[in-house]
Amino acid sequence: MNRRKFLSLMSPAAAAAKEAIAAPLNSLRTSRRHAPRTSTRPLNVVLFICDDIGFGDLGCYGSKLPTPNLDRMAAEGLRFVRYNGGHPLCSASRAALLTGRYGTRMATVGAFGPREQHGTSLDETIMAQLFKAKGYKTAAIGKWHLGSEVPFLPTSRGFDSYFGLNWSVDMSPKPLMRDTTVLEENTDCRMLIPRYTEEALHFLDKNAHDPFFLYFGFPYPHDPPDASPHFLNKSGFGKQGDAIAEIDWAVGEVVKALDAKNLSNDTLVLFTGDHGPWFQGCPGNLRGRKASTYEGGFRVPLLAKLPGVVPTNVVCDAPASHCDILPTLAKLCGLGLPEKPLDGTDISAALTGNGKPTEHTQIYFSPMSAGGLQPHCLRKGDWKLRVAQSYGGEIYINDGVQAHESAWLAHPELYNVALDPGESYNVANLHPDLVQSLEAELDQEIATFPQDVQDAYAQLKRNVESPRTPTAAAPRFPEKPKV
């Protein structure tokens, strides 16, 4: 498909997106029955990840934004409602997704800047390397953000090709790259989504007869959100809504291409985000935003579609996170596992509707102090223990995060996030044994991390807040004795 023909298709798509605002959600939930998958060819994977999309930003998660293609994907597949990113900032969360391990284990503690000369540790295994070892064709399109020097770029880490803007759209300069070559020193970010979509369709054209892994990183709705002329001012929800509507269109184009090539029954399609929304966007009924260790900073959509394997029109409430994707794909696609121990677990039973995954913990690291090395929370099953909090309190405008500091809570807080997703009701006094058990488990987990994380944790535990601090408030400094 040439570019002129491709771009000509966008205008009716934009109009359809605008009309979808008024479409009742139920009309998108008509799911088809699929026979069990019988194909013996290797399973393809398309993994979409958005930048800063909120848990409540899609129609299938309760939004009024025009997302008909993603809503249809939810109706024809599985929608997770208790799925978390790997971290509340970009690079660390993406590292967790692609390795199955916390970014704090691999020198990835927040978001890399354009001029940093390091990236995610080179001794870590990126999932593309596992696919490539099994003969898959691999491509990374869009945002990467795990290092900008050649050894850290996608083509050095298991991907056959790369086309994208490495880091976030609010960073400068904005070089569009192909593999390791800069094509444009300062690209027009408004045109990134259609150009990325065209690249994805070209990849599918070229590799339709081979097993493939396509990683598609959208640049939006990260601040400042924007959209191409075909979508700008069409959603009715400003540029944030326009960007999300264009993301929805792009997913629809890729899914249509899979259908046209008879690849849908052999391709697992996943759609997620890296963490919660920043200034704009909706975290749903959750407390907190990007950079916060409340659920609004961590919880993101996860949609999965694979006819005959993933059940249709199902909501999954099993707790899961980015760290679980690599072991799950390894199981479903017959890949090997990395040598290093994983922080995630195989959730294929939940994905296929055959059960719930093994219960395991998730640590919520905060970017707000000690260079991003300190944890604030531990989640296990329905329970979330908060042991520390930033002096910044709930983060909304989080510029200048280095100026903040975290304190160890004199009274740990316990929330049942299944019953209380807004983390509004501290029940620590009702479950003192559970608080003690989870805190001991956090101690044990941190002991497995690199020494810098252990040192930051020890420092945090020495910085105890005043016991008079109200529950869930920004920590108050302990009173100093009068001289």
BELTANOR-V124048 format. One line per field, one symbol per residue. phi: phi as a letter, one per 20 degrees, with the letter a starting at -180 (. if undefined). A space follows every 50 residues. Layout:
phi = ???
//
This chain:
phi = .effffffffffffffffffgeffgffedfdeedfgfdfdfgfecddece dmeegdedgfdoeeffcffffffffebdcedcddfeaecgfffffffecm cfgfeclcdacfefdfecbfgfeeeegffffffenfecbdcnfdmdpdfg fefgfecoefbbbregdffeecfceedclddeecfcfeffdffffffgff ffffgfcfedfbcddcdfecegfefabfgfdfmdfncmffffffffgggf ffffffffffeldffdcedccbceaffefdncemeeencgneefgfedfc fbdccbgncefelddddffbbgfeffffffffdmefdffffeeecfdfff femdqdfffbecededeealmneeedbcdbmedcdddbbfffmfededfm fffebdcfffcgdcceffecfeldcfdgfecfffgfffffffgffffeeg fffffffffffeeefffeffgmefgdfffeffe
//
